[in-house]
Amino acid sequence: RSRFSPMLMPALLLAAAVQIGDDSPIGFLRAGELETRCQSNTPAAASYCFAYVTGVYDTVKAYESWLNLKEFCVPLRPPQGDLRRVFLEYLARNPAYRSGEASSVVVVALKQRYPCVTGSTPALPAPKQ
């Protein structure tokens, strides 16, 4: 049995969601911070970038399966480098979103690059030039 009163839980959730002032962090990581890691040549930063972007992708795909919906239509098993590239290209076109929550920006970037069109097959990534 829970030690929390049923009336207390909504108050705790509300308190956790309230942001204090403009400097309060949102989410775990801002998109600009992830961008810096994704552009780094250090193995640790590059690994972090690939793991983060792929983790967001995998999480959304799991929710899509559970909720029977589609957020984006990426070809099966896209290379991690493609996911990273889509995120970086999106931020280059939309620099104002660098202050946004990183995982949300990754999802929006994937939605814009790989939109779902009824009755279509997901697009293959553009060839690298």
Steps between C-alpha positions, in 0.01 A plus 500: 500500500622851413618725781365805314144623529309492170437873548872572541615340174348765265658774713841330478471464122396864466787616718747299293372661179514861621799691373652766721613800297640515149832336591352171616606198295251319282536131456837338539689666217451799273522451123801732475690289752423185302601680179840581654553135590385385156747734330791399722782280375562342840394135528311558826293789364430323172389186685275708725343664194433173320363336816273795581354543150455125456342473846244766407429317173458164678276651768268661246482177300401312818227753581376481141463125538324525836267781395447384142602832345776642281715802585736462204569246228872429500619204291560186705820502703642835388873546560572701813696743287183581304308577820785725616517675163125570495522655848800718412350615169175591674682714758705668228172606332328583831760647738233641732425144616847453650354606835224238474492161669731273302277195468206708378718665236625159384138382459397814308806468273412138422133588443595769250758289317293180496131600494242225481280522194196274488555210265869567443818321585751684719754697298856380483766744620647730238838379373800665663686738274 
